[in-house]
Protein backbone atom coordinates (compact mmCIF):
# COMPACT_ATOMS: atom_id res chain seq x y z
CA UNK A 1 0.00 0.00 0.00
CA UNK A 2 2.98 2.35 -0.20
CA UNK A 3 6.22 2.85 -2.15
CA UNK A 4 8.66 3.52 0.68
CA UNK A 5 11.49 1.02 1.07
CA UNK A 6 12.18 2.32 4.58
CA UNK A 7 8.71 1.33 5.77
CA UNK A 8 9.08 -2.36 4.83
CA UNK A 9 9.59 -4.39 8.00
CA UNK A 10 10.90 -7.85 8.74
CA UNK A 11 7.32 -8.91 9.42
CA UNK A 12 6.37 -7.74 5.91
CA UNK A 13 9.25 -9.74 4.44
CA UNK A 14 8.23 -12.89 6.31
CA UNK A 15 4.57 -12.52 5.30
CA UNK A 16 5.54 -11.99 1.66
CA UNK A 17 7.77 -15.08 1.75
CA UNK A 18 5.02 -17.20 3.33
CA UNK A 19 2.55 -16.08 0.67
CA UNK A 20 4.96 -17.11 -2.09
CA UNK A 21 5.33 -20.57 -0.55
CA UNK A 22 1.62 -21.21 -1.11
CA UNK A 23 2.17 -21.60 -4.86
CA UNK A 24 5.93 -21.90 -5.35
CA UNK A 25 8.50 -24.46 -4.26
CA UNK A 26 10.71 -23.61 -1.26
CA UNK A 27 13.83 -23.76 -3.48
CA UNK A 28 12.37 -21.29 -5.98
CA UNK A 29 11.33 -18.90 -3.22
CA UNK A 30 14.73 -19.12 -1.52
CA UNK A 31 17.00 -18.99 -4.56
CA UNK A 32 15.04 -16.62 -6.80
CA UNK A 33 12.57 -14.38 -4.97
CA UNK A 34 14.11 -14.08 -1.51
CA UNK A 35 17.68 -13.89 -2.82
CA UNK A 36 16.72 -11.11 -5.24
CA UNK A 37 14.90 -9.06 -2.61
CA UNK A 38 17.75 -9.50 -0.12
CA UNK A 39 20.35 -8.43 -2.70
CA UNK A 40 18.32 -5.39 -3.80
CA UNK A 41 17.93 -4.13 -0.25
CA UNK A 42 21.58 -4.84 0.57
CA UNK A 43 22.51 -2.60 -2.37
CA UNK A 44 20.03 0.04 -1.20
CA UNK A 45 21.49 0.07 2.32
CA UNK A 46 25.00 0.53 0.89
CA UNK A 47 24.23 3.01 -1.88
CA UNK A 48 21.12 5.00 -1.00
CA UNK A 49 19.40 6.18 2.13
CA UNK A 50 17.68 2.95 3.21
CA UNK A 51 18.09 2.23 6.90
CA UNK A 52 17.87 -1.56 7.03
CA UNK A 53 17.53 -4.75 5.02
CA UNK A 54 14.27 -6.37 6.18
CA UNK A 55 15.11 -9.55 4.24
CA UNK A 56 18.41 -10.14 6.03
CA UNK A 57 18.16 -13.33 8.07
CA UNK A 58 14.79 -14.39 6.63
CA UNK A 59 15.12 -18.06 5.77
CA UNK A 60 13.17 -20.73 3.93
CA UNK A 61 13.50 -24.32 5.03
CA UNK A 62 13.92 -26.84 2.24
CA UNK A 63 12.02 -30.05 2.83
CA UNK A 64 13.26 -33.19 1.13
CA UNK A 65 11.00 -34.44 -1.61
CA UNK A 66 9.83 -38.02 -1.38
CA UNK A 67 10.98 -39.89 -4.49
CA UNK A 68 9.85 -43.38 -5.32
CA UNK A 69 12.03 -43.72 -8.45
CA UNK A 70 14.84 -42.12 -10.44
CA UNK A 71 14.42 -38.69 -12.06
CA UNK A 72 15.45 -39.92 -15.50
CA UNK A 73 13.50 -42.07 -17.93
CA UNK A 74 13.71 -45.82 -17.58
CA UNK A 75 14.91 -47.77 -20.62
CA UNK A 76 11.32 -48.75 -21.50
CA UNK A 77 10.08 -45.17 -21.18
CA UNK A 78 12.92 -43.83 -23.28
CA UNK A 79 12.35 -46.41 -26.00
CA UNK A 80 8.60 -45.74 -26.09
CA UNK A 81 9.09 -41.97 -26.41
CA UNK A 82 11.76 -42.31 -29.10
CA UNK A 83 9.62 -44.77 -31.04
CA UNK A 84 6.66 -42.39 -30.94
CA UNK A 85 8.94 -39.54 -31.97
CA UNK A 86 10.39 -41.50 -34.89
CA UNK A 87 6.93 -42.47 -36.16
CA UNK A 88 5.36 -39.04 -35.67
CA UNK A 89 3.94 -37.61 -38.88
CA UNK A 90 2.18 -34.46 -37.67
CA UNK A 91 -0.98 -33.07 -39.21
CA UNK A 92 -2.09 -30.52 -41.77
CA UNK A 93 -2.94 -28.09 -38.95
CA UNK A 94 0.45 -28.30 -37.25
CA UNK A 95 3.34 -26.09 -38.27
CA UNK A 96 6.04 -28.19 -40.01
CA UNK A 97 8.72 -26.90 -37.62
CA UNK A 98 6.65 -28.01 -34.63
CA UNK A 99 6.32 -31.42 -36.24
CA UNK A 100 10.09 -31.46 -36.70
CA UNK A 101 10.59 -30.63 -33.01
CA UNK A 102 8.55 -33.69 -32.00
CA UNK A 103 10.54 -35.82 -34.42
CA UNK A 104 14.04 -34.68 -33.51
CA UNK A 105 14.27 -32.98 -30.08
CA UNK A 106 13.64 -36.17 -28.04
CA UNK A 107 16.41 -37.98 -29.94
CA UNK A 108 18.77 -35.05 -29.50
CA UNK A 109 17.85 -34.93 -25.82
CA UNK A 110 18.59 -38.61 -25.40
CA UNK A 111 22.14 -38.30 -26.75
CA UNK A 112 23.08 -34.70 -25.93
CA UNK A 113 21.41 -34.44 -22.53
CA UNK A 114 20.92 -30.72 -23.15
CA UNK A 115 18.15 -28.60 -21.68
CA UNK A 116 15.08 -28.73 -23.87
CA UNK A 117 15.13 -24.97 -24.43
CA UNK A 118 18.72 -25.18 -25.67
CA UNK A 119 17.67 -27.78 -28.24
CA UNK A 120 14.48 -26.03 -29.32
CA UNK A 121 16.42 -22.85 -30.13
CA UNK A 122 18.99 -24.60 -32.33
CA UNK A 123 19.64 -23.01 -35.72
CA UNK A 124 20.89 -24.56 -38.91
CA UNK A 125 24.21 -22.78 -38.51
CA UNK A 126 24.63 -24.34 -35.05
CA UNK A 127 25.05 -27.81 -36.60
CA UNK A 128 28.69 -28.04 -37.61
CA UNK A 129 31.52 -30.33 -38.62
CA UNK A 130 35.18 -30.23 -37.64
CA UNK A 131 37.85 -32.86 -38.32
CA UNK A 132 35.16 -35.26 -39.48
CA UNK A 133 33.13 -34.87 -36.28
CA UNK A 134 29.57 -33.57 -36.52
CA UNK A 135 28.43 -31.56 -33.52
CA UNK A 136 25.94 -28.96 -32.34
CA UNK A 137 27.03 -25.66 -30.85
CA UNK A 138 24.80 -24.58 -27.97
CA UNK A 139 25.36 -20.84 -27.82
CA UNK A 140 23.80 -17.72 -26.24
CA UNK A 141 23.63 -16.30 -29.77
CA UNK A 142 20.69 -18.62 -30.42
CA UNK A 143 18.86 -17.85 -27.17
CA UNK A 144 19.05 -18.60 -23.47
CA UNK A 145 21.92 -20.72 -22.16
CA UNK A 146 21.90 -21.10 -18.38
CA UNK A 147 25.66 -20.91 -17.96
CA UNK A 148 25.99 -18.01 -20.41
CA UNK A 149 28.78 -19.97 -22.15
CA UNK A 150 28.74 -21.76 -25.49
CA UNK A 151 29.57 -25.45 -25.65
CA UNK A 152 30.02 -27.98 -28.45
CA UNK A 153 28.24 -31.32 -28.17
CA UNK A 154 29.17 -34.14 -30.58
CA UNK A 155 26.31 -35.78 -32.47
CA UNK A 156 26.01 -39.48 -31.78
CA UNK A 157 26.23 -41.78 -34.81
CA UNK A 158 22.65 -42.86 -34.17
CA UNK A 159 21.42 -39.27 -34.58
CA UNK A 160 23.39 -38.89 -37.80
CA UNK A 161 22.17 -42.27 -39.04
CA UNK A 162 18.54 -41.28 -38.51
CA UNK A 163 19.00 -38.46 -41.04
CA UNK A 164 19.33 -35.42 -38.80
CA UNK A 165 22.00 -33.85 -41.01
CA UNK A 166 19.75 -34.20 -44.05
CA UNK A 167 16.96 -32.50 -42.13
CA UNK A 168 19.28 -29.62 -41.18
CA UNK A 169 20.50 -29.23 -44.76
CA UNK A 170 16.92 -29.07 -46.03
CA UNK A 171 15.95 -26.56 -43.33
CA UNK A 172 18.80 -24.17 -44.10
CA UNK A 173 19.95 -21.40 -41.79
CA UNK A 174 17.85 -19.95 -38.99
CA UNK A 175 15.77 -21.70 -36.30
CA UNK A 176 15.17 -25.39 -36.92
CA UNK A 177 12.10 -25.78 -34.75
CA UNK A 178 10.18 -22.51 -34.97
CA UNK A 179 9.53 -19.84 -37.56
CA UNK A 180 11.70 -16.75 -37.37
CA UNK A 181 10.01 -13.38 -37.25
CA UNK A 182 8.70 -10.75 -34.82
CA UNK A 183 8.10 -12.09 -31.31
CA UNK A 184 4.67 -11.83 -29.77
CA UNK A 185 4.63 -11.54 -25.99
CA UNK A 186 7.46 -12.15 -23.54
CA UNK A 187 7.74 -15.91 -24.01
CA UNK A 188 10.50 -16.89 -26.42
CA UNK A 189 9.52 -19.11 -29.39
CA UNK A 190 11.86 -21.84 -28.11
CA UNK A 191 10.06 -21.87 -24.76
CA UNK A 192 6.72 -22.18 -26.54
CA UNK A 193 7.98 -25.12 -28.59
CA UNK A 194 9.43 -26.77 -25.47
CA UNK A 195 6.10 -26.42 -23.66
CA UNK A 196 4.14 -27.94 -26.51
CA UNK A 197 6.67 -30.75 -26.82
CA UNK A 198 6.32 -31.55 -23.13
CA UNK A 199 2.51 -31.68 -23.41
CA UNK A 200 2.80 -34.01 -26.39
CA UNK A 201 5.08 -36.40 -24.48
CA UNK A 202 2.54 -36.41 -21.65
CA UNK A 203 -0.23 -37.45 -24.06
CA UNK A 204 1.72 -40.61 -24.89
CA UNK A 205 0.82 -41.96 -21.45
CA UNK A 206 4.32 -43.33 -21.00
CA UNK A 207 5.67 -41.46 -17.98
CA UNK A 208 4.13 -41.03 -14.51
CA UNK A 209 3.43 -37.76 -12.73
CA UNK A 210 6.51 -36.19 -11.18
CA UNK A 211 8.79 -37.08 -14.10
CA UNK A 212 9.66 -34.13 -16.32
CA UNK A 213 8.80 -34.93 -19.95
CA UNK A 214 11.97 -33.41 -21.43
CA UNK A 215 14.39 -32.67 -18.58
CA UNK A 216 14.42 -36.37 -17.67
CA UNK A 217 16.74 -36.95 -20.64
CA UNK A 218 19.44 -34.99 -18.80
CA UNK A 219 19.14 -37.24 -15.76
CA UNK A 220 19.12 -40.37 -17.91
CA UNK A 221 22.27 -39.37 -19.80
CA UNK A 222 24.14 -38.87 -16.50
CA UNK A 223 22.95 -42.24 -15.22
CA UNK A 224 23.79 -44.16 -18.40
CA UNK A 225 27.11 -42.33 -18.71
CA UNK A 226 28.13 -43.36 -15.21
CA UNK A 227 27.10 -46.96 -15.87
CA UNK A 228 29.31 -46.97 -18.98
CA UNK A 229 32.24 -45.49 -17.07
CA UNK A 230 32.33 -42.15 -18.88
CA UNK A 231 34.57 -39.62 -17.12
CA UNK A 232 32.28 -37.36 -15.01
CA UNK A 233 34.15 -34.31 -16.34
CA UNK A 234 33.21 -35.31 -19.88
CA UNK A 235 29.54 -35.69 -18.90
CA UNK A 236 29.63 -32.29 -17.19
CA UNK A 237 31.19 -30.68 -20.28
CA UNK A 238 28.59 -32.22 -22.61
CA UNK A 239 25.67 -31.11 -20.45
CA UNK A 240 27.00 -27.72 -19.43
CA UNK A 241 27.26 -28.58 -15.74
CA UNK A 242 29.89 -26.92 -13.59
CA UNK A 243 32.46 -29.45 -12.41
CA UNK A 244 32.52 -30.02 -8.67
Secondary structure by P-SEA (a helix, b strand, c coil): cccccccccaaaaaaaaaaaaccccaaaaaacaaaaaaaaaaaaaacccccccccccbbbbbbbbbbcccccccaaaaaaaaaaaaaccccccccaaaaaaaacaaaaaacccccaaaaaacccccccccccbbbbbbccccccccccbbbbbbbcaaaaaacaaaaaaaacccccccccccccccccaaaaaaaaaaaaaaacccccccccccaaaaaaaaaaaaaacccaaaaaaaaccccc
